[in-house]
Amino acid sequence: QVQLVKSGGGLVQPGGSLRLSCAASGSIFSIYRMGWYRQAPGKQRELVATIIGDGSTNYADSVKGRFTISRDNAKNTVYLQMNSLKPEDTAVYYCKFSTPRGVYWGQGTQVTVSS
């Protein structure tokens, strides 16, 4: 059984930084895409950033230049470094792993940006 274990998140002031991580455990193979999504209250879940096996990345326009996604293939782990955080970044953040056998979502982690 595959589990995605996350860490990071919490409360931070505007302009601050946080780092999220999400590690897959269990029988998971050939993760071709890892990603982060977020859902703010009253809004639909949206893509934040994705990274594929060759290291190519994709970012939502709203986070470009502030967030950095990275992955450690040996550890089946994806990271999201979030800098210059804004109140509008407040949301529940989810990791997602895509494999030929299916898609796996982690439980969300709350990120709150507030003074």
C-alpha positions, 0 to 999 in steps of 0.5 A, a space after each residue: 500500500 502506498 502512503 504519502 507522508 508530508 511535513 512542513 506547513 504552518 503559520 508564517 508572516 507575509 514575506 516569510 518562507 516555508 518548505 514542504 516535503 512529501 515522501 512516498 512509502 510502500 510499493 510505488 514505482 516509476 513516478 513520472 510526475 510529482 506535483 503540489 496543488 493547493 485549495 483555498 477556502 471556497 475555491 477549487 484545487 489548483 496546480 502550484 508546481 510539477 516536476 517530471 523525471 528529467 527535472 523539468 518543472 512547471 509553475 502556476 503564474 502566481 508562484 513563479 519566481 517565489 516557489 521552487 519544486 524539487 525532487 529526490 528520486 532515490 527517496 521518492 520525495 518531492 519538496 516545495 520551497 516557498 519564499 516571499 509568501 503572501 496572504 493569498 498563498 494561504 491554502 491547504 497544500 497537497 502533493 500528488 504522485 503520478 505513476 503508470 499504475 495510478 495517481 496518489 494524493 497526500 493528505 493536505 497540509 495547512 499553510 497560513 500566511 498572516 501577520 
